[in-house]
């Protein structure tokens, strides 16, 4: 038996009302009887997606993936450019510090 999603929600509410805890033995027996009545219904319960539903879900997922990748690339491109420019600046500073370190080392050497 195929059931639409809205029917599934209605059934879930009906079944939940049967499963509410009870302290009285007589109420418990009546709830067990109610559960037995719905047991066959639950066994045959299935939700089915039509091909149209599957196609719609697929299109939504594709749109979401595209938006996510676009947002990531929009963010990553400037970050990558900044990282490259910072890397070049750090290399230039490193060379300059090394040069200054060599000059200081030469100045600190005692004459022989």
Number of C-alpha atoms within 10 A of each C-alpha: 10 12 15 11 13 9 11 15 12 10 17 13 11 12 15 9 11 18 14 9 10 12 7 8 9 10 12 16 12 12 18 14 13 14 16 12 11 15 12 10 13 15 9 10 14 14 12 12 13 9 9 9 11 11 12 12 12 12 12 12 12 12 12 12 12 12 12 12 12 12 11 11 13 11 11 12 11 11 12 12 11 12 12 12 12 12 12 12 12 12 12 12 12 12 12 12 12 12 12 12 12 12 11 11 10 11 10 9 8 6 6 3
